[in-house]
Each structure stands twice: as structure tokens, then as C-alpha cells.
Amino acid sequence: MNASDQKRLLREMIFYRRFEERSFEAYMERKIGGFLHLYSGQEAIATGVLERAHCGSDYVITGYRDHVHALKAGAPAREVMAELYGKETGSSRGRGGSMHIFDPTVNFMGGYALVGQPFPLAAGLALACKHKGTDQIAICFLGDGANNQGTFHETMNMASVWKLPVLFVCENNLYAIGTRIDRSTAVTDQYKRVAAYNIPSSQHDGQDIDIVMAAATDAIAHVRSGKGPYFIEFLTYRQRGHSMSDSNAYRSKEEERLWMERDPLKIYGDRLKKAKVLTEKDIAAMEKSVLEEIENDIVRFAEESPDPRVEDLNKYCLDDQPDPRWIGPLAQGEHHG
Amino acid sequence: MAEIAYWEAIRRAHDEELAHDRMVIAMGEDIGVAGGTYKATSGLYQKYGADRIIDTPISENSYTGIGIGASMAGMRPIIEIMSINFALLALDTLINAAAKIRYMSGGRASCPIVMRTPGGTAHQLAAQHSARLARMFMSTPGLRVVTPRGPLDAYGMLKSAVRCNDPVIIIEHESMYNMRGEVPDEETFRPLEGAEIVRAGTDVTLIGYNYSVHLCLAAADKLAAMGVAAEVLDLRALRPIDRDTIRRSVEKTHKVVIAEEDEATVGVGAEIISVIIEECFFALDAQPVRVHAADVPVPYNRQMEKAAIPNADDVLAAALKVLGRV
């Protein structure tokens, strides 16, 4: 990877961190409502995996901690922030909010609030890719907690039997909401669990984007070659609570401190400094430009955008322009019996 | 015009839609090599192959979810669930996903799936195979719910459902698969909306859907012999409900019976009576009567099962009650 790509990746991760922190501020100002699940600490995974995918062509789907996956997949940051603000210009026209970012123009097929629900949806997207005979794949990002749903087992089985081109990315941040993995899960190494379905898998450090990219390259090559699904587990940690109301009382301060030291931005920034790709001063300038972009362009766009019109409440429930050939009206008296 | 069985009508719709569009697939338990529990997909595996007639494992929630995911990427899956009772396992993907994805994506994604399933009481299949559950789907925004009462609608509504861009739930009935009826030889589409006046009359409106339309028709025959002209209205679609056709019929007859095979509580009849009260309360000459199942899980014993489920004589008795003849 050349120096300009390395700098771009570091800037992207810094951008994602500051985007999440800025949305936290807006939440505290009550400009963002509902639930808000932040990705801080896990940036290397979405950034690294999708760096190796064909964004815009490959399908990407995830759970409710979805802002960064949508951004890296290609959803415009203005629209993602506007969605958090519930605005008509948002990714989902203000109807979805933080947990339901969609941008089908880049094949980002959504964030979902039902834990484990994206497993079968991802397999279905992959089934469509296979059926159409394109070289597209589906990439499903979910946490370790999702693996205790029935959909995990059902979908792994079908994806394997039907050799679907789907990459399952498990972001193991050790906690299913507030319950630690060893208290909820019989096999804590998640990659081992898919052996039951004959799916190849591996486990890697999720804090180092170079490791993530190397692992993703191999996994994506496997899936794209038509050999069927692959399950890749990354060990990571979310720096904030599960959602906004979470005090993290279930985690020890010592554990948090150890993982904070393994911050993906710090790991990558230090490496690039050591390799003389950039200096501390360059990183500071990067931080400054990111903050300016977020404040002056992205947040401003969200704040200045209009709310959806209440008159449009019923819009998008069903197809708003249905074909009368399929829908009706029904001609009376044409048929008896 | 040929007379064919209900299952043959479904099979023909599958065949035509599979031939028309390569993006159409069918998926479900035993639908391929085995040909389908009710033969609705028989022979199609041999014709279209394993990639389009997909035998699934017994994993209702996730194979339904796979169909939904595929539909988001341009496929047109026809998902069969062997019994509506098993659809309870797929409620997460049907109600939390398929019904909501268009809305929560601001209209940017859609799920044009068809989910077909028999939902009725057949023959001593006992409590876990006899639930009807139409009311659960009809109360869910973002879905279309239809209940073809015979071969023509079974054929033409399935075809429309495949073409339609919304998720459509088609509720069939175990007791109707061998029912015969005329279906045109030429390709025909039947609309997914609109109640139908199946038999015109002036004295009382008998409202049914799915199998209960046949109970209404049988009751109407008996009423005719008694000099009563009953109008029989097939709701056809439980979502959305055709309020206009219901109103027009009630304004004509002023008396209503609603026959549902399901339990009454929070059910189809309750909804229809609400519609009537909202649309044309002052047109009523008598309080509407619901004919419905006993408020119990369906028992196995034949006599008890018959007692739990309404029949044509129950509809007749209800009609006589609203007519003031008892």
C-alpha cells in the first residue's frame, strides 16, 4: 500500500471517530433522538474489510451500530448525519434514524435493530449475486452477541449448503450489550462455531488495520472465487457503552484501560509516523481538517436540512405508485363461483 | 376455459411467472424434489432446476429472511411456508423486516416477496397445525394480505403478487387445495385489492374470506330456499380492506353476518364491524353478528374439532338472527 493510501486510511478512521463523537454531542444537545450506538474503537474493522471489498458493487449489511459501515461503503456523510438528525435529506429520508441507515445506490442495504436478523438477509443478497452470475458478494458485519440467535445457525447452515458468496464479519467486542461473552456463550472463540457448518473461518486482531486488511483480502478472495461463505472474527472493543444510556458498569476499569491503549487510530498513526509516512504535525493537521469538514459541511448540512413533511406520514409504507394491473380496482360481476 | 383444482391453479401461476422472469424463484420445505406438500410446485423442480426451485431446510425464519434479502437485490421469491402455524417462526423476518424495510429506508429499498401458506383447519391436525392467524398479518402495515377463495384467484392473485413491488402474504387453506373451478386458458391477473360480490342479494350481506366464503355461499343457498336473497361478499384482501364495497352492500341490505374461521377476539369480524360502524352505521337495521371459532386451541377429536369450527349452518343461524327470524 502506498503512502497516499495509508494517509487516506488514517484520515478515514479519524473522520469516523470524530463523526461518532460529534453525533454524541448532538445527542446530548437533543438534536439526535432515539438510540445511538457508536463505533468508536472498532474503526479498523469496517474500514479495513471494506477497503478490500468492491464498495458500491458488493452488498454490505449490518446491525444497528451502522454509521461507519454505511460511510465506508460509500453513503455520503452529509446524508448519514442528516439521518441521525431525522431530516428529509437523510439516508433514509428521516424515517430510519441511527439504527436504519440505508443507501442502496452504493448497495449498503441497511442497519437493523433485531440482533441477528441481517444474517439471513445477507445470505439472500448473496443468493441474488450468485443467481445473477455477477462477481459481487455480500458482506455481513455483526457482533458476537448476534451469534447466539437462531438465525446465526440457520443461516450458516444454508449459506454453506448452497455455497453462497457471503462473508460474515464477526466484530467480537466481548460484550452482548452488557453481558460478557464468557457468561453468555459456551464457545468464546466465535470462529470455531462455524466449523459445525463446514464454513472456513479465522480469528484476528481487529485493532490493527493492516492485519484486518490482510485477513480480509484472503477471506474476500475465497468468497469471490465461488467457494462459498467465509467467517472472519476480529477481536475488538467498543470504547463507549452499548448505547447512550450505558454506564459500562459491567466492565472493569483495568480492562477498559488495556483496550484503550490498543486504539486502532493510535496503532496505525504510530506505525505511519515510525515509517516516516507522516509526522505528528501532519496528524494534527488531519484532525483539524476533519473537524472542520464535519462542523462546517456535514453537521451544517444536517442542521439546515428540512424535516420530513408530516403530510407524508403514509408515504413509503407500500409502493406509492402501484401498477393497477396487479392492484386493482376489481371489476365487479366478472366472476362468480 | 378449463376447470382445474386450486393446487393446479397455484402450480400454473408458478410455472408462468418462472417462465416469464428469471428473477422469480420458489423456496420452501419439500417444494422441489418432493413436489410440495399440496403439490403446488409439482414438476417445477424438474423444469426449472434446483437453483430456482429451492428445497430449504426446516428453518422458517432464516429461509424467509434469505428470500427477503434476495428480493432486496432484485429477485422475486415465492416463499412457501408449509402451514401458517410455522409462519410464527418467521414473524421476525416477515414483520420486523419485510413489512418495514421500504418504510424505514425512506422508500429506497423494497422487498417484493410473496409468502404463500395454508391457514385453516383441515382434518384433525390438532392445535399446532390448525391455527388461522390471518388477523396477525392483516394488522401489520407494510404488508398486503390476500385470501383466494378458489382456483381463479389462487392463480391470478399469485401472479399479481409476484409482479407487485410489495411483500404479499397469500393465505390458502388445506381444505381448498382440491376444490375445482374455472380458470381462463389465457394468461390472467387478478387484482390484490378489492372485495367481490360473489352472489348478489338484497336481504342480508354474508361476508367471508378464504374458506368461509364457501360457508356463506352454502348458507345463501339455504336462505334462498326460504325466500331470502342473501348477498355474499368475499373480502379477498384482508389488507387493505375494501371499505367501499362493504359499505355499498350494507347500504343495500342493511343486515350483516361476518363469517370467520378464526377466533373472534381482535379478529377479522371485529375489524369489519368497525369498518361498517365507521362507514355506514345508520344503514344498519340490526346489530351485526359474527360467526367464528370457539375460543380454544383446536382439539384433535373429530366431534370436538367440528364443534370448534364454524360451518354453513352456523352462518345460516346467524343470518336468521339478524333477519329477526329466530
Interface residues (C-beta under 8 A of the other chain):
Chain A: Y59 I61 G90 S91 S92 R93 G94 R95 G96 H100 F102 D103 P104 T105 M109 G110 Y112 L114 Q117 F119 P120 L121 A122 A123 G124 L125 A126 L127 A128 C129 H131 K132 A138 G150 T151 E154 T155 N157 M158 V161 W162 K315 Y316 C317 L318 D319 D320 P322 D323 P324 R325 W326 I327 G328 P329 L330 Q332 G333 H335 H336 G337
Chain B: M23 I25 D51 I54 T56 P57 S59 N61 S62 Y63 T64 G65 I66 G67 I68 G69 A70 S71 M72 A73 G74 M75 D92 T93 N96 A97 I101 R102 Y103 M104 S105 G106 G107 R108 A109 S110 P141 G142 R144 G150 L152 S160 A161 R163 C164 N165 D166 G181 E182 F189 R190 P191 L192 E193 G194 A195 E196 I197 V198 R199 R236 D242 T245
